[in-house]
Amino acid sequence: MTNPILEKKRVALVAHDKRKKDLLEWVGWNREALAPHSLYCTGTTGKLVEGALKDPETGKPSVKTSITKLKSGPLGGDQQLGALIAEGKIDLMIFFWDPMNAQAHDVDVKALLRITVLYNVPTACNRSTADFMISSDLFAKPYNRKPMDVSNYLNRKIDLD
């Protein structure tokens, strides 16, 4: 069974505080490529991404992009995003995470990254990988994603004794 990704992608954008500047630069640099897609952001990142998509001279949105803002990561935004992934409502994730600082919500981050692997959601955790993803021919085309086969897990025998 495949899970089709349409031409118009649903892109999750997430960044830890110390990586927000990098993500905003990346979004600004790629605003035209992101324009036709729907963006999903956690907390503060969503507000900052809105700003990054504005024309620096006029302060008005330079591209029409749909942005859905979830809760802040530590306040449940990571879990909201994980639920959207499990429901097949996110096609790829750009998550600039900070590997040098422990986060109060590290378990949520680990769960989020785990769910992207489980559902075979392309995930970039740094700028280089994000650049490769957005510049791929597949970014502008439909793609049939094949999720991980979990039938053995679902059909396992449960011993209640």
C-alpha positions as CSV (number, residue, x, y, z in Angstrom):
1,M,0.0,0.0,0.0
2,T,1.3,3.5,-0.8
3,N,0.4,6.9,0.6
4,P,0.4,9.4,-2.3
5,I,2.0,12.8,-1.9
6,L,0.4,15.2,-4.2
7,E,2.1,17.9,-6.2
8,K,1.1,20.5,-3.6
9,K,3.0,19.4,-0.5
10,R,2.1,19.8,3.2
11,V,5.4,20.9,4.7
12,A,6.1,20.9,8.5
13,L,8.6,23.6,9.6
14,V,10.0,23.3,13.1
15,A,13.1,24.8,14.7
16,H,14.5,24.9,18.2
17,D,15.2,28.4,19.5
18,K,18.9,28.3,18.7
19,R,18.2,27.2,15.1
20,K,15.3,29.5,14.3
21,K,17.5,32.0,12.6
22,D,18.9,29.3,10.3
23,L,15.4,28.1,9.4
24,L,14.1,31.7,8.8
25,E,17.1,32.4,6.5
26,W,16.3,29.1,4.7
27,V,12.6,29.9,4.4
28,G,13.4,33.4,3.0
29,W,15.8,32.0,0.5
30,N,13.3,29.4,-0.6
31,R,10.1,31.5,-0.4
32,E,9.2,31.1,-4.0
33,A,9.6,27.3,-3.9
34,L,7.5,27.1,-0.8
35,A,4.8,29.4,-2.1
36,P,2.5,26.8,-3.7
37,H,2.7,24.5,-0.7
38,S,0.9,24.5,2.7
39,L,3.1,25.1,5.7
40,Y,2.5,23.7,9.2
41,C,4.6,25.2,12.0
42,T,4.9,24.8,15.7
43,G,4.5,27.8,18.0
44,T,6.8,30.7,17.7
45,T,8.3,29.2,14.5
46,G,5.0,29.9,12.7
47,K,4.9,33.5,13.6
48,L,8.5,34.0,12.6
49,V,8.0,32.1,9.3
50,E,5.1,34.5,8.5
51,G,7.6,37.4,8.9
52,A,10.2,35.6,6.8
53,L,7.7,35.3,3.9
54,K,7.0,39.1,3.9
55,D,8.7,41.4,1.4
56,P,11.5,43.2,3.3
57,E,10.7,46.5,1.6
58,T,6.9,46.6,1.9
59,G,6.3,44.4,4.9
60,K,3.5,42.7,3.0
61,P,3.4,39.0,2.2
62,S,5.4,38.5,-1.0
63,V,4.0,35.1,-1.6
64,K,0.6,33.6,-0.9
65,T,1.4,30.6,1.3
66,S,-1.0,28.8,3.7
67,I,0.5,28.6,7.2
68,T,-1.1,26.6,9.9
69,K,0.3,27.4,13.4
70,L,0.2,24.7,16.0
71,K,1.1,25.0,19.7
72,S,4.7,25.6,20.8
73,G,6.7,22.3,20.7
74,P,7.0,21.9,24.5
75,L,3.3,22.8,25.0
76,G,2.1,20.0,22.7
77,G,3.0,21.3,19.2
78,D,5.4,18.4,18.6
79,Q,2.6,16.0,19.5
80,Q,0.1,17.8,17.3
81,L,2.5,17.5,14.4
82,G,3.0,13.8,15.2
83,A,-0.7,13.3,15.1
84,L,-0.9,15.0,11.7
85,I,1.8,12.8,10.4
86,A,0.1,9.7,11.7
87,E,-3.1,10.9,9.9
88,G,-1.3,11.3,6.6
89,K,-1.7,15.1,6.7
90,I,2.1,16.0,6.5
91,D,4.2,15.2,3.4
92,L,7.6,16.2,4.6
93,M,9.3,17.9,7.6
94,I,12.0,20.4,7.9
95,F,13.1,20.3,11.5
96,F,16.2,22.4,12.4
97,W,16.9,20.9,15.8
98,D,19.6,21.8,18.2
99,P,21.9,18.8,18.9
100,M,24.1,20.8,21.4
101,N,21.4,21.6,24.0
102,A,19.1,19.4,25.9
103,Q,15.5,20.4,25.4
104,A,12.7,20.3,28.0
105,H,10.7,18.3,25.5
106,D,13.4,15.9,24.2
107,V,11.1,12.9,24.6
108,D,8.5,14.7,22.3
109,V,11.2,15.5,19.8
110,K,12.4,11.8,19.8
111,A,8.8,10.7,19.3
112,L,8.2,13.1,16.5
113,L,11.4,11.9,14.7
114,R,10.3,8.3,15.3
115,I,6.9,8.9,13.8
116,T,8.4,10.4,10.6
117,V,10.5,7.3,10.1
118,L,7.5,5.0,10.8
119,Y,5.3,6.8,8.2
120,N,8.2,7.3,5.8
121,V,8.0,11.1,5.8
122,P,11.0,12.8,4.3
123,T,12.7,14.7,7.1
124,A,15.5,17.2,7.0
125,C,17.2,18.0,10.3
126,N,19.8,20.4,8.9
127,R,20.1,23.0,6.2
128,S,22.0,20.9,3.7
129,T,19.4,18.1,3.8
130,A,16.6,20.7,3.5
131,D,18.4,22.2,0.4
132,F,18.7,18.7,-1.2
133,M,15.0,18.0,-0.5
134,I,13.6,21.3,-1.8
135,S,15.8,21.2,-4.9
136,S,14.8,17.6,-5.8
137,D,12.6,17.1,-8.8
138,L,10.3,15.2,-6.5
139,F,9.5,18.3,-4.5
140,A,7.3,19.6,-7.4
141,K,5.9,16.3,-8.5
142,P,3.5,13.7,-7.0
143,Y,5.2,10.8,-5.3
144,N,3.9,7.5,-3.9
145,R,5.4,7.0,-0.5
146,K,5.4,3.5,0.9
147,P,4.9,3.4,4.7
148,M,6.7,0.9,6.8
149,D,5.0,-2.5,7.0
150,V,3.7,-2.9,10.6
151,S,1.4,-5.9,10.0
152,N,3.6,-8.2,12.1
153,Y,3.2,-5.7,15.0
154,L,-0.6,-5.3,14.5
155,N,-1.1,-9.1,14.2
156,R,1.1,-10.2,17.1
157,K,-0.2,-12.6,19.7
158,I,-0.7,-11.0,23.0
159,D,-0.3,-13.3,26.0
160,L,-2.6,-12.0,28.8
161,D,-1.4,-14.6,31.4
